[in-house]
Amino acid sequence: MTQQWQGPIARTLCTAILAVSGVAAQQEFATKQLGQAAVQFRDKAIHVVAAYYYSQRNHDSRWLLIQAGVSTADEVVIKRDAIALRTPKGEVIPLATQRRVGEDTKQVEQLLQNASVQTHNVASYFKQPDRIEDMRLFRLAFGPVVHDSFIVDRDRVAVGPLFFEAPTGAWESGTYALVVRHRKGTAELPITLE
């Protein structure tokens, strides 16, 4: 009678072990807090790090600043319109355009100056420190040429500031999501404004 139950029990046990290991594997590729205002998303296709130390507590103006770094397993072109911020209410706010940043350069430069004491080196979280490139999604006075996309892969990391403009003129407290879409999926990182 004991052997009669060994087959079903063994199968059930194996199924349970596989289910648990599958959950562990899924959890291996997810979001991780790197600091109070730094977060990482990592799966088999993409690695994204976002830091927002200044904006976490200073978000009563029109502009929000997130420093970001991105790399991927395969060569991927990430376009400007693939990056957005989802509000706690579920509204999607696209990455600011270069035109809007250019129209409000004084405020954006003030934001960067205020945030400079709390900048965070997001590139330090990547294994490719010798292949760091600027995203070049924005240009301020005398800056480089602006691009509408950037290329990343396992050997290249793109870093740069991401600017978002509040439709209401200020950002409410709450947990937002930085969304980065790519051809193999979507990375979502929690951005908590206090």
C-alpha positions as CSV (number, residue, x, y, z in Angstrom):
1,M,0.0,0.0,0.0
2,T,2.9,2.4,0.7
3,Q,4.3,2.0,-2.9
4,Q,0.8,2.6,-4.2
5,W,0.9,6.2,-2.7
6,Q,4.6,6.9,-3.6
7,G,3.8,7.6,-7.3
8,P,1.0,10.2,-6.7
9,I,2.9,11.7,-3.7
10,A,6.1,11.9,-5.7
11,R,4.4,13.5,-8.6
12,T,2.6,16.0,-6.4
13,L,5.9,16.8,-4.6
14,C,7.7,17.3,-7.9
15,T,5.0,19.5,-9.2
16,A,5.1,21.7,-6.0
17,I,8.9,22.0,-6.2
18,L,8.7,23.0,-9.9
19,A,6.0,25.6,-9.1
20,V,8.0,27.1,-6.3
21,S,11.2,27.2,-8.3
22,G,9.2,28.9,-11.2
23,V,8.0,31.5,-8.8
24,A,11.5,32.0,-7.5
25,A,12.8,32.4,-11.0
26,Q,10.1,35.0,-11.8
27,Q,10.9,36.9,-8.7
28,E,14.6,36.9,-9.7
29,F,13.7,39.3,-12.5
30,A,11.7,42.1,-11.0
31,T,12.0,45.5,-9.3
32,K,14.4,46.1,-6.5
33,Q,14.9,49.2,-4.3
34,L,18.5,50.4,-4.5
35,G,18.0,53.3,-2.1
36,Q,15.3,55.5,-0.8
37,A,14.7,57.1,-4.2
38,A,16.5,54.7,-6.5
39,V,15.0,51.6,-8.1
40,Q,15.9,48.9,-10.6
41,F,14.0,46.7,-13.0
42,R,15.8,43.7,-14.4
43,D,14.7,40.8,-16.4
44,K,16.2,38.6,-19.2
45,A,15.7,41.3,-21.8
46,I,16.2,44.7,-20.1
47,H,17.9,46.4,-17.1
48,V,16.6,49.9,-16.1
49,V,17.7,52.0,-13.1
50,A,16.0,55.2,-12.1
51,A,17.0,57.7,-9.4
52,Y,14.8,60.6,-8.3
53,Y,16.3,61.8,-5.0
54,Y,15.5,65.5,-5.5
55,S,12.1,65.1,-7.1
56,Q,11.0,62.6,-4.5
57,R,10.4,65.5,-2.0
58,N,10.5,68.5,-4.4
59,H,7.7,68.0,-6.8
60,D,5.5,71.1,-6.3
61,S,6.6,72.6,-9.7
62,R,5.7,71.7,-13.3
63,W,8.8,69.6,-13.9
64,L,9.8,66.2,-12.6
65,L,13.4,64.9,-13.0
66,I,14.3,61.2,-13.1
67,Q,17.9,60.1,-13.8
68,A,17.8,56.9,-15.7
69,G,20.1,54.2,-17.2
70,V,19.1,51.4,-19.6
71,S,20.8,48.4,-21.1
72,T,19.4,45.3,-22.9
73,A,20.4,41.8,-23.7
74,D,20.1,42.3,-27.4
75,E,20.5,45.5,-29.5
76,V,17.4,47.5,-29.1
77,V,16.4,51.0,-30.3
78,I,14.3,52.7,-27.6
79,K,12.3,55.6,-28.9
80,R,11.3,58.7,-26.9
81,D,7.6,57.8,-27.1
82,A,8.4,54.4,-25.5
83,I,9.1,56.2,-22.2
84,A,6.2,57.4,-20.0
85,L,5.1,58.0,-16.4
86,R,1.9,56.5,-15.2
87,T,0.2,58.4,-12.4
88,P,-1.4,56.8,-9.3
89,K,-4.8,57.3,-11.0
90,G,-3.7,55.4,-14.1
91,E,-3.1,58.4,-16.4
92,V,-0.2,58.1,-18.8
93,I,2.1,61.1,-19.1
94,P,4.5,60.9,-22.0
95,L,8.1,62.0,-21.7
96,A,8.4,65.7,-22.3
97,T,9.3,66.9,-25.8
98,Q,12.4,68.8,-26.5
99,R,10.2,71.6,-27.7
100,R,8.5,71.9,-24.3
101,V,11.8,71.7,-22.4
102,G,13.2,74.4,-24.8
103,E,10.2,76.6,-24.1
104,D,10.8,76.4,-20.4
105,T,14.6,76.2,-20.3
106,K,14.9,78.6,-17.3
107,Q,12.7,76.4,-15.1
108,V,14.4,73.1,-16.3
109,E,17.9,74.6,-15.7
110,Q,16.7,75.7,-12.2
111,L,15.5,72.1,-11.5
112,L,18.8,70.7,-12.6
113,Q,20.8,73.2,-10.5
114,N,18.6,72.4,-7.4
115,A,18.9,68.7,-8.0
116,S,22.7,68.7,-8.6
117,V,23.5,68.2,-4.9
118,Q,21.4,65.0,-4.9
119,T,22.5,63.5,-8.2
120,H,22.9,59.8,-8.2
121,N,25.3,57.9,-10.5
122,V,22.9,55.4,-12.1
123,A,25.7,54.1,-14.4
124,S,27.4,52.5,-11.3
125,Y,24.6,49.8,-11.3
126,F,25.6,48.4,-14.7
127,K,28.4,45.9,-15.6
128,Q,29.5,47.9,-18.6
129,P,31.1,51.1,-17.1
130,D,33.3,51.6,-20.2
131,R,30.4,51.8,-22.6
132,I,28.3,54.5,-21.1
133,E,26.5,56.8,-23.6
134,D,24.3,59.8,-23.2
135,M,20.6,59.3,-24.2
136,R,20.6,62.7,-25.7
137,L,16.8,63.1,-25.5
138,F,17.0,66.7,-24.3
139,R,19.2,69.7,-25.0
140,L,19.6,72.7,-22.9
141,A,21.7,75.8,-23.8
142,F,24.8,74.8,-25.7
143,G,24.1,71.1,-25.3
144,P,24.6,68.2,-27.8
145,V,22.3,67.4,-30.7
146,V,19.0,65.9,-29.6
147,H,17.9,62.4,-30.7
148,D,14.4,60.9,-30.6
149,S,15.9,57.4,-29.7
150,F,18.9,55.7,-28.3
151,I,20.5,52.3,-28.9
152,V,21.4,49.9,-26.1
153,D,22.6,46.3,-25.9
154,R,24.5,44.1,-23.5
155,D,27.7,46.1,-24.0
156,R,26.2,49.6,-24.1
157,V,24.4,51.6,-21.4
158,A,22.5,54.7,-22.1
159,V,22.1,57.2,-19.3
160,G,20.4,60.6,-19.0
161,P,17.8,62.8,-17.5
162,L,14.1,62.2,-18.1
163,F,11.8,65.2,-17.8
164,F,8.1,64.9,-17.3
165,E,5.7,67.9,-17.2
166,A,2.7,67.8,-14.9
167,P,-0.6,68.6,-16.7
168,T,-1.8,70.4,-13.6
169,G,1.4,72.4,-12.9
170,A,2.5,70.3,-9.9
171,W,2.9,66.6,-9.0
172,E,0.7,65.0,-6.3
173,S,2.2,62.7,-3.7
174,G,1.8,59.0,-4.5
175,T,3.4,56.1,-6.3
176,Y,3.9,56.5,-10.0
177,A,5.4,54.1,-12.5
178,L,8.2,54.8,-14.9
179,V,7.3,52.8,-18.0
180,V,9.9,51.8,-20.6
181,R,8.5,49.8,-23.5
182,H,10.8,47.8,-25.8
183,R,10.2,45.1,-28.5
184,K,10.4,42.2,-26.0
185,G,8.2,43.7,-23.2
186,T,7.8,46.5,-20.7
187,A,9.8,47.6,-17.7
188,E,7.9,49.3,-14.9
189,L,9.6,51.0,-12.0
190,P,7.8,52.5,-9.0
191,I,8.5,56.2,-8.4
192,T,7.2,57.3,-5.0
193,L,6.7,61.0,-4.5
194,E,6.4,62.0,-0.8
